[in-house]
Amino acid sequence: MLADAIINSGDTAWVLISAGLVLFMVPGLAFFYAGLVEEAMYW
Protein backbone atom coordinates (compact mmCIF):
# COMPACT_ATOMS: atom_id res chain seq x y z
CA MET A 1 0.00 0.00 0.00
CA LEU A 2 2.62 2.56 1.02
CA ALA A 3 4.84 1.60 -1.91
CA ASP A 4 2.08 2.72 -4.28
CA ALA A 5 1.98 6.26 -2.89
CA ILE A 6 2.64 8.84 -5.60
CA ILE A 7 3.34 12.50 -4.95
CA ASN A 8 0.44 14.45 -6.41
CA SER A 9 1.53 17.77 -7.90
CA GLY A 10 -1.84 19.37 -7.16
CA ASP A 11 -1.65 18.47 -3.47
CA THR A 12 1.95 19.64 -3.31
CA ALA A 13 1.07 22.98 -4.89
CA TRP A 14 -1.86 23.42 -2.48
CA VAL A 15 0.35 22.82 0.56
CA LEU A 16 3.10 25.15 -0.69
CA ILE A 17 0.68 27.96 -1.55
CA SER A 18 -1.11 27.58 1.79
CA ALA A 19 2.19 27.64 3.69
CA GLY A 20 3.28 30.73 1.75
CA LEU A 21 0.05 32.54 2.59
CA VAL A 22 0.40 31.66 6.26
CA LEU A 23 4.00 32.90 6.33
CA PHE A 24 2.81 36.09 4.63
CA MET A 25 -0.03 36.51 7.13
CA VAL A 26 1.90 36.03 10.39
CA PRO A 27 3.91 39.31 10.36
CA GLY A 28 0.79 41.29 9.39
CA LEU A 29 -1.13 39.74 12.26
CA ALA A 30 1.74 40.56 14.61
CA PHE A 31 1.73 44.20 13.46
CA PHE A 32 -2.04 44.28 13.90
CA TYR A 33 -1.84 43.00 17.46
CA ALA A 34 1.08 45.35 18.22
CA GLY A 35 -1.06 48.34 17.25
CA LEU A 36 1.06 49.37 14.28
CA VAL A 37 -1.93 49.40 11.90
CA GLU A 38 -3.46 52.77 11.06
CA GLU A 39 -6.54 53.75 13.04
CA ALA A 40 -8.48 54.41 9.81
CA MET A 41 -8.54 50.68 9.03
CA TYR A 42 -10.93 50.00 11.95
CA TRP A 43 -14.55 50.24 10.85
Backbone atoms as SQL, in Angstrom:
CREATE TABLE atoms (id INTEGER PRIMARY KEY, chain TEXT, resi INTEGER, resn TEXT, atom TEXT, x REAL, y REAL, z REAL);
INSERT INTO atoms VALUES
  (1, 'A', 1, 'MET', 'N', 0.820, -1.205, 0.000),
  (2, 'A', 1, 'MET', 'CA', 0.000, 0.000, 0.000),
  (3, 'A', 1, 'MET', 'C', 0.860, 1.264, 0.000),
  (4, 'A', 2, 'LEU', 'N', 1.792, 1.362, 0.937),
  (5, 'A', 2, 'LEU', 'CA', 2.624, 2.561, 1.017),
  (6, 'A', 2, 'LEU', 'C', 3.566, 2.677, -0.172),
  (7, 'A', 3, 'ALA', 'N', 3.938, 1.553, -0.765),
  (8, 'A', 3, 'ALA', 'CA', 4.840, 1.596, -1.914),
  (9, 'A', 3, 'ALA', 'C', 4.147, 2.186, -3.130),
  (10, 'A', 4, 'ASP', 'N', 2.823, 2.192, -3.145),
  (11, 'A', 4, 'ASP', 'CA', 2.076, 2.717, -4.276),
  (12, 'A', 4, 'ASP', 'C', 1.793, 4.210, -4.157),
  (13, 'A', 5, 'ALA', 'N', 2.255, 4.838, -3.089),
  (14, 'A', 5, 'ALA', 'CA', 1.984, 6.263, -2.889),
  (15, 'A', 5, 'ALA', 'C', 2.762, 7.081, -3.918),
  (16, 'A', 6, 'ILE', 'N', 2.042, 7.970, -4.583),
  (17, 'A', 6, 'ILE', 'CA', 2.638, 8.838, -5.603),
  (18, 'A', 6, 'ILE', 'C', 2.423, 10.277, -5.159),
  (19, 'A', 7, 'ILE', 'N', 3.462, 11.091, -5.313),
  (20, 'A', 7, 'ILE', 'CA', 3.337, 12.504, -4.947),
  (21, 'A', 7, 'ILE', 'C', 2.460, 13.196, -5.993),
  (22, 'A', 8, 'ASN', 'N', 1.361, 13.764, -5.521),
  (23, 'A', 8, 'ASN', 'CA', 0.435, 14.446, -6.407),
  (24, 'A', 8, 'ASN', 'C', 0.853, 15.913, -6.510),
  (25, 'A', 9, 'SER', 'N', 1.064, 16.399, -7.727),
  (26, 'A', 9, 'SER', 'CA', 1.531, 17.772, -7.896),
  (27, 'A', 9, 'SER', 'C', 0.481, 18.792, -7.466),
  (28, 'A', 10, 'GLY', 'N', -0.791, 18.459, -7.602),
  (29, 'A', 10, 'GLY', 'CA', -1.839, 19.368, -7.161),
  (30, 'A', 10, 'GLY', 'C', -1.849, 19.525, -5.646),
  (31, 'A', 11, 'ASP', 'N', -1.706, 18.409, -4.934),
  (32, 'A', 11, 'ASP', 'CA', -1.649, 18.468, -3.473),
  (33, 'A', 11, 'ASP', 'C', -0.401, 19.209, -3.007),
  (34, 'A', 12, 'THR', 'N', 0.712, 18.968, -3.672),
  (35, 'A', 12, 'THR', 'CA', 1.954, 19.639, -3.307),
  (36, 'A', 12, 'THR', 'C', 1.838, 21.140, -3.518),
  (37, 'A', 13, 'ALA', 'N', 1.250, 21.550, -4.626),
  (38, 'A', 13, 'ALA', 'CA', 1.073, 22.982, -4.894),
  (39, 'A', 13, 'ALA', 'C', 0.143, 23.608, -3.858),
  (40, 'A', 14, 'TRP', 'N', -0.914, 22.901, -3.479),
  (41, 'A', 14, 'TRP', 'CA', -1.858, 23.422, -2.482),
  (42, 'A', 14, 'TRP', 'C', -1.166, 23.651, -1.147),
  (43, 'A', 15, 'VAL', 'N', -0.352, 22.696, -0.722),
  (44, 'A', 15, 'VAL', 'CA', 0.346, 22.821, 0.561),
  (45, 'A', 15, 'VAL', 'C', 1.352, 23.955, 0.505),
  (46, 'A', 16, 'LEU', 'N', 2.098, 24.092, -0.584),
  (47, 'A', 16, 'LEU', 'CA', 3.102, 25.146, -0.692),
  (48, 'A', 16, 'LEU', 'C', 2.457, 26.530, -0.740),
  (49, 'A', 17, 'ILE', 'N', 1.364, 26.668, -1.476),
  (50, 'A', 17, 'ILE', 'CA', 0.678, 27.965, -1.548),
  (51, 'A', 17, 'ILE', 'C', 0.068, 28.314, -0.199),
  (52, 'A', 18, 'SER', 'N', -0.526, 27.324, 0.473),
  (53, 'A', 18, 'SER', 'CA', -1.106, 27.583, 1.792),
  (54, 'A', 18, 'SER', 'C', -0.036, 27.984, 2.794),
  (55, 'A', 19, 'ALA', 'N', 1.097, 27.294, 2.775),
  (56, 'A', 19, 'ALA', 'CA', 2.186, 27.636, 3.691),
  (57, 'A', 19, 'ALA', 'C', 2.719, 29.028, 3.392),
  (58, 'A', 20, 'GLY', 'N', 2.820, 29.385, 2.109),
  (59, 'A', 20, 'GLY', 'CA', 3.282, 30.728, 1.752),
  (60, 'A', 20, 'GLY', 'C', 2.323, 31.806, 2.231),
  (61, 'A', 21, 'LEU', 'N', 1.026, 31.555, 2.117),
  (62, 'A', 21, 'LEU', 'CA', 0.049, 32.536, 2.594),
  (63, 'A', 21, 'LEU', 'C', 0.090, 32.683, 4.108),
  (64, 'A', 22, 'VAL', 'N', 0.300, 31.586, 4.806),
  (65, 'A', 22, 'VAL', 'CA', 0.399, 31.659, 6.262),
  (66, 'A', 22, 'VAL', 'C', 1.643, 32.437, 6.664),
  (67, 'A', 23, 'LEU', 'N', 2.773, 32.171, 6.017),
  (68, 'A', 23, 'LEU', 'CA', 3.999, 32.898, 6.333),
  (69, 'A', 23, 'LEU', 'C', 3.872, 34.374, 5.983),
  (70, 'A', 24, 'PHE', 'N', 3.059, 34.696, 4.981),
  (71, 'A', 24, 'PHE', 'CA', 2.814, 36.092, 4.631),
  (72, 'A', 24, 'PHE', 'C', 1.873, 36.765, 5.634),
  (73, 'A', 25, 'MET', 'N', 0.978, 35.971, 6.227),
  (74, 'A', 25, 'MET', 'CA', -0.029, 36.514, 7.130),
  (75, 'A', 25, 'MET', 'C', 0.513, 36.777, 8.531),
  (76, 'A', 26, 'VAL', 'N', 1.448, 35.963, 8.995),
  (77, 'A', 26, 'VAL', 'CA', 1.897, 36.031, 10.388),
  (78, 'A', 26, 'VAL', 'C', 2.488, 37.384, 10.757),
  (79, 'A', 27, 'PRO', 'N', 3.395, 37.994, 9.971),
  (80, 'A', 27, 'PRO', 'CA', 3.905, 39.314, 10.360),
  (81, 'A', 27, 'PRO', 'C', 2.813, 40.385, 10.361),
  (82, 'A', 28, 'GLY', 'N', 1.887, 40.322, 9.408),
  (83, 'A', 28, 'GLY', 'CA', 0.787, 41.289, 9.387),
  (84, 'A', 28, 'GLY', 'C', -0.093, 41.164, 10.612),
  (85, 'A', 29, 'LEU', 'N', -0.348, 39.943, 11.050),
  (86, 'A', 29, 'LEU', 'CA', -1.131, 39.739, 12.257),
  (87, 'A', 29, 'LEU', 'C', -0.376, 40.245, 13.484),
  (88, 'A', 30, 'ALA', 'N', 0.935, 40.058, 13.487),
  (89, 'A', 30, 'ALA', 'CA', 1.739, 40.556, 14.605),
  (90, 'A', 30, 'ALA', 'C', 1.702, 42.080, 14.654),
  (91, 'A', 31, 'PHE', 'N', 1.818, 42.737, 13.497),
  (92, 'A', 31, 'PHE', 'CA', 1.731, 44.204, 13.461),
  (93, 'A', 31, 'PHE', 'C', 0.351, 44.680, 13.895),
  (94, 'A', 32, 'PHE', 'N', -0.681, 43.920, 13.512),
  (95, 'A', 32, 'PHE', 'CA', -2.042, 44.283, 13.895),
  (96, 'A', 32, 'PHE', 'C', -2.215, 44.218, 15.408),
  (97, 'A', 33, 'TYR', 'N', -1.726, 43.143, 16.004),
  (98, 'A', 33, 'TYR', 'CA', -1.837, 42.996, 17.459),
  (99, 'A', 33, 'TYR', 'C', -0.951, 44.000, 18.183),
  (100, 'A', 34, 'ALA', 'N', 0.164, 44.403, 17.579),
  (101, 'A', 34, 'ALA', 'CA', 1.078, 45.347, 18.217),
  (102, 'A', 34, 'ALA', 'C', 0.559, 46.775, 18.127),
  (103, 'A', 35, 'GLY', 'N', -0.496, 47.006, 17.357),
  (104, 'A', 35, 'GLY', 'CA', -1.062, 48.343, 17.246),
  (105, 'A', 35, 'GLY', 'C', -0.378, 49.205, 16.217),
  (106, 'A', 36, 'LEU', 'N', 0.336, 48.601, 15.286),
  (107, 'A', 36, 'LEU', 'CA', 1.055, 49.371, 14.277),
  (108, 'A', 36, 'LEU', 'C', 0.218, 49.616, 13.024),
  (109, 'A', 37, 'VAL', 'N', -1.043, 49.185, 13.040),
  (110, 'A', 37, 'VAL', 'CA', -1.927, 49.396, 11.904),
  (111, 'A', 37, 'VAL', 'C', -2.635, 50.736, 12.091),
  (112, 'A', 38, 'GLU', 'N', -2.840, 51.447, 10.986),
  (113, 'A', 38, 'GLU', 'CA', -3.465, 52.771, 11.062),
  (114, 'A', 38, 'GLU', 'C', -4.871, 52.685, 11.670),
  (115, 'A', 39, 'GLU', 'N', -5.230, 53.712, 12.362),
  (116, 'A', 39, 'GLU', 'CA', -6.541, 53.754, 13.039),
  (117, 'A', 39, 'GLU', 'C', -7.689, 53.786, 12.026),
  (118, 'A', 40, 'ALA', 'N', -7.432, 54.291, 10.812),
  (119, 'A', 40, 'ALA', 'CA', -8.485, 54.405, 9.808),
  (120, 'A', 40, 'ALA', 'C', -8.933, 53.034, 9.292),
  (121, 'A', 41, 'MET', 'N', -8.167, 51.994, 9.534),
  (122, 'A', 41, 'MET', 'CA', -8.544, 50.684, 9.035),
  (123, 'A', 41, 'MET', 'C', -9.621, 50.048, 9.893),
  (124, 'A', 42, 'TYR', 'N', -9.885, 50.547, 11.098),
  (125, 'A', 42, 'TYR', 'CA', -10.928, 50.004, 11.946),
  (126, 'A', 42, 'TYR', 'C', -12.271, 50.598, 11.540),
  (127, 'A', 43, 'TRP', 'N', -13.261, 49.741, 11.306),
  (128, 'A', 43, 'TRP', 'CA', -14.555, 50.243, 10.850),
  (129, 'A', 43, 'TRP', 'C', -15.489, 50.423, 11.987);
